[in-house]
Amino acid sequence: MTEAVKAIQKKVCLLGSFGVGKTSLVRRFVQGIFDERYLTTLGVKIDKKEFTLPDKKAMINLVLWDLAGEDFRAPVQLAYVRGAAACLYVADVTRPETLTTAQTIAARVREQVGPLPFALALNKTDLTAGDPAYGDQKRDATSGILTQMTTEGWTVTQTSAKTGAGVEDAFAALALRLL
């Protein structure tokens, strides 16, 4: 007799700076597509994906809340995070300051909502060192901040919403922390 697969539903919030690729990651994960056009999220966009964990013993219905990005004029609205089971912070490998923003948002979430399981998707890894947006100084700055974050216990997955690399891995790593 085969063992029954259990299914649970969990709310996961995607948080980070504007333009880091939160919406693109969700679209790649849920629909398997990538669109070059920049899509600004206003408020929150909610998607759902049934996801079977790699061990095939559990199925999770992830309810993905893609929150509008933070910038210097408008902080992330943490009211949307209430009731979340976890957070996926997203940063852009070409913009080291987005890692610092992810750390700041995470601290505010801990303070206002409480401790939640979390992980970091370091997005846009399809951009290479030869790309003008990804110079040596940025690579060095990103590397330094990442070293600090992993020392502090952050789980980091390198992703590319464009190619799909690491996207399933990022969500799977977070889903495993929810069980």
Secondary structure, DSSP 8 states (H G I E B T S, - for coil): -----EEEEEEEEEEEBTTSSHHHHHHHHHHS---SS-----SEEEEEEEEE-TTSSEEEEEEEEEE--B-SS----GGGGTT-SEEEEEEETT-THHHHHHHHHHHHHHHHT----EEEEEE-TTS-TTSTTS-HHHHHHHHHHHHHHHHTT--EEE--TTT-TTHHHHHHHHHHHT-
